């Protein structure tokens, strides 16, 4: 699965000293939960109205990656 592949990526980054992650499977799961975030919840509940602008999606993804990297920075 994509989450398993991401966990393998995280493990390689930990081995290379780029990240400090104590529980890699949990971190991979957390990343995908963060990635879904509010946009996904709004869409599921039918609260999204018009389709999301590409910039809104990009901003969400960038903020998620930034937060994740800050959490696991060495």
Rosetta constraint file for C-alpha pairs under 8 A:
AtomPair CA 1 CA 5 HARMONIC 6.32 0.50
AtomPair CA 2 CA 6 HARMONIC 6.12 0.50
AtomPair CA 3 CA 7 HARMONIC 6.16 0.50
AtomPair CA 3 CA 28 HARMONIC 6.11 0.50
AtomPair CA 3 CA 29 HARMONIC 6.80 0.50
AtomPair CA 3 CA 32 HARMONIC 7.52 0.50
AtomPair CA 4 CA 8 HARMONIC 6.33 0.50
AtomPair CA 4 CA 25 HARMONIC 7.73 0.50
AtomPair CA 4 CA 28 HARMONIC 7.72 0.50
AtomPair CA 5 CA 9 HARMONIC 6.31 0.50
AtomPair CA 6 CA 10 HARMONIC 6.16 0.50
AtomPair CA 6 CA 28 HARMONIC 6.26 0.50
AtomPair CA 7 CA 11 HARMONIC 6.15 0.50
AtomPair CA 7 CA 24 HARMONIC 5.97 0.50
AtomPair CA 7 CA 25 HARMONIC 5.87 0.50
AtomPair CA 7 CA 27 HARMONIC 7.76 0.50
AtomPair CA 7 CA 28 HARMONIC 5.38 0.50
AtomPair CA 8 CA 12 HARMONIC 6.34 0.50
AtomPair CA 9 CA 13 HARMONIC 6.33 0.50
AtomPair CA 10 CA 14 HARMONIC 6.10 0.50
AtomPair CA 10 CA 19 HARMONIC 7.66 0.50
AtomPair CA 10 CA 21 HARMONIC 8.00 0.50
AtomPair CA 10 CA 24 HARMONIC 6.75 0.50
AtomPair CA 10 CA 28 HARMONIC 7.68 0.50
AtomPair CA 11 CA 15 HARMONIC 6.11 0.50
AtomPair CA 11 CA 24 HARMONIC 6.78 0.50
AtomPair CA 12 CA 16 HARMONIC 6.15 0.50
AtomPair CA 13 CA 17 HARMONIC 6.28 0.50
AtomPair CA 13 CA 18 HARMONIC 5.18 0.50
AtomPair CA 13 CA 19 HARMONIC 5.76 0.50
AtomPair CA 14 CA 18 HARMONIC 5.72 0.50
AtomPair CA 14 CA 19 HARMONIC 4.76 0.50
AtomPair CA 14 CA 20 HARMONIC 5.75 0.50
AtomPair CA 14 CA 21 HARMONIC 6.66 0.50
AtomPair CA 17 CA 74 HARMONIC 7.24 0.50
AtomPair CA 18 CA 73 HARMONIC 7.03 0.50
AtomPair CA 18 CA 74 HARMONIC 6.51 0.50
AtomPair CA 19 CA 69 HARMONIC 7.77 0.50
AtomPair CA 19 CA 72 HARMONIC 5.40 0.50
AtomPair CA 19 CA 73 HARMONIC 5.09 0.50
AtomPair CA 19 CA 74 HARMONIC 5.31 0.50
AtomPair CA 20 CA 72 HARMONIC 5.21 0.50
AtomPair CA 20 CA 73 HARMONIC 6.09 0.50
AtomPair CA 20 CA 74 HARMONIC 5.30 0.50
AtomPair CA 21 CA 27 HARMONIC 7.24 0.50
AtomPair CA 21 CA 72 HARMONIC 5.97 0.50
AtomPair CA 23 CA 27 HARMONIC 6.20 0.50
AtomPair CA 24 CA 28 HARMONIC 6.14 0.50
AtomPair CA 25 CA 29 HARMONIC 6.27 0.50
AtomPair CA 26 CA 30 HARMONIC 6.05 0.50
AtomPair CA 27 CA 31 HARMONIC 6.09 0.50
AtomPair CA 28 CA 32 HARMONIC 6.55 0.50
AtomPair CA 29 CA 33 HARMONIC 6.30 0.50
AtomPair CA 30 CA 34 HARMONIC 6.05 0.50
AtomPair CA 31 CA 35 HARMONIC 6.04 0.50
AtomPair CA 31 CA 64 HARMONIC 7.72 0.50
AtomPair CA 31 CA 68 HARMONIC 6.87 0.50
AtomPair CA 32 CA 36 HARMONIC 6.28 0.50
AtomPair CA 33 CA 37 HARMONIC 6.34 0.50
AtomPair CA 34 CA 64 HARMONIC 6.26 0.50
AtomPair CA 35 CA 60 HARMONIC 7.63 0.50
AtomPair CA 35 CA 61 HARMONIC 6.38 0.50
AtomPair CA 35 CA 64 HARMONIC 6.06 0.50
AtomPair CA 36 CA 40 HARMONIC 5.13 0.50
AtomPair CA 36 CA 41 HARMONIC 7.53 0.50
AtomPair CA 37 CA 41 HARMONIC 6.52 0.50
AtomPair CA 38 CA 42 HARMONIC 6.00 0.50
AtomPair CA 39 CA 43 HARMONIC 6.21 0.50
AtomPair CA 39 CA 48 HARMONIC 7.60 0.50
AtomPair CA 39 CA 57 HARMONIC 7.88 0.50
AtomPair CA 40 CA 44 HARMONIC 6.17 0.50
AtomPair CA 41 CA 45 HARMONIC 6.21 0.50
AtomPair CA 42 CA 46 HARMONIC 6.08 0.50
AtomPair CA 42 CA 47 HARMONIC 4.83 0.50
AtomPair CA 42 CA 48 HARMONIC 5.13 0.50
AtomPair CA 43 CA 47 HARMONIC 5.99 0.50
AtomPair CA 43 CA 48 HARMONIC 5.18 0.50
AtomPair CA 48 CA 52 HARMONIC 7.45 0.50
AtomPair CA 52 CA 56 HARMONIC 6.35 0.50
AtomPair CA 52 CA 57 HARMONIC 6.76 0.50
AtomPair CA 53 CA 57 HARMONIC 6.55 0.50
AtomPair CA 54 CA 58 HARMONIC 6.06 0.50
AtomPair CA 55 CA 59 HARMONIC 5.96 0.50
AtomPair CA 56 CA 60 HARMONIC 6.24 0.50
AtomPair CA 57 CA 61 HARMONIC 6.20 0.50
AtomPair CA 58 CA 62 HARMONIC 6.03 0.50
AtomPair CA 59 CA 63 HARMONIC 6.05 0.50
AtomPair CA 60 CA 64 HARMONIC 6.12 0.50
AtomPair CA 61 CA 65 HARMONIC 6.22 0.50
AtomPair CA 62 CA 66 HARMONIC 6.06 0.50
AtomPair CA 63 CA 67 HARMONIC 6.07 0.50
AtomPair CA 64 CA 68 HARMONIC 6.10 0.50
AtomPair CA 65 CA 69 HARMONIC 6.06 0.50
AtomPair CA 66 CA 70 HARMONIC 6.16 0.50
AtomPair CA 67 CA 71 HARMONIC 6.19 0.50
AtomPair CA 68 CA 72 HARMONIC 6.44 0.50
AtomPair CA 69 CA 73 HARMONIC 5.68 0.50
